[in-house]
C-alpha cells in the first residue's frame, strides 16, 4: 500500500503561516497612509505614487539587506521584538546616504518551522520602525523551509524603496580636501560583526554586565553596567532625523557613509571621489564598552576592529569646514568632529588623536 503524503508531514504548516499573518495584520496596517492602495493579503502591494508628481525629477532609490547572525543573538536572549526594527533602520540608512527618504518597506522572514507568535513579533518590530520613519510596511513574505534553515534558526531580510529629487542626490562628488568628517553615535554593533562577536563572547553568561569582564579601570564608563545580551541586541539606530535636520537647515552635506559591514575601511571610500582620502582621529569620540570588551577578550588588533565594527559611529557626514560648527550645534551633542578629508587615493587612515 502506498503512503499518503501531506504538506504538513513534509514539514510545512500552512495553518501556522495563516496564523502568523493574522497576528501581524494590525501592526502592519498601522503603517499605512492614504498612499497604500493594497497591502497585506494582496498578491502585490499597491502604492500610489501620484504624490511624486509634485517633484521635478523624482529618482527612486532601492536597497535590500539582512540582519545576518544577529538573529542568533535574539534566539539566545529570547527576545524577538528588536530585530525587525534593526532591518528597517538599516535599510533606511542605506538609502539615506544618497539623500532619499523612504516610501515603503517589504520584509522576508524565513525559518525551518514557523512559530506564528515569534514571526508576528518580528514583523511588529518592523512596523514600529516603519512608523517612526514615515514609511509603509507594504507587504512581505513568511516562508517555512525545512531542510534549508536549521531547526530553531530564523532569517530576516528587507527591501526598501525611497525617493530623492535628482538635484538633491548626495553622491560625494563635491567632497574635497579640507572638508570635515562628522560622526554620529551608534547604539552598538547595529547589524554587523556578530559572527566575530559571538565567537569571542559565546562562552560568557550574557546576563552579566559588560563591566564584569572589562579590564580594571574600564568598568566605570557609561554603558558598562548594561548586560552583554542587551548590548549585543541594542537596536540599530536610524539616522533619518539628524540627517534631515542638517539638510533642512541648509548644511552642505557633501557625503554620507553608513558604517556597516567593512567598517570605516570599506564604507567611507564608497563615497569618496578620485584624488582624496580620509583621516579619522581615534579619541575624538567615545568607543562603546561592548567594543572594548570584544577587543580585549578576543585580543583583536585595532585594524581588525575598525574593519569589522562601527566602533561607536554608525554614520559619517562630510561637510565643508565652514559648516562644521553650525552642524555640530544643530545636532546638539549628537555628533563629533572625528576627522577630515585629505589628498589621497581613497584610503582611510585611522590615527590616535594627540591631546
Helices and strands as residue ranges (DSSP letters): H 14-29, E 36-38, E 46-47, G 50-54, E 58-66, H 70-77, H 83-96, E 101-111, H 116-133, E 136-144, E 154-165, G 166-168, E 180-185, H 194-201, G 210-212, H 228-233, H 240-248, E 253-258, H 263-267, G 268-271, E 276-282, H 289-298, H 302-308, E 313-319, G 321-323, H 324-331, E 336-343, E 348-352
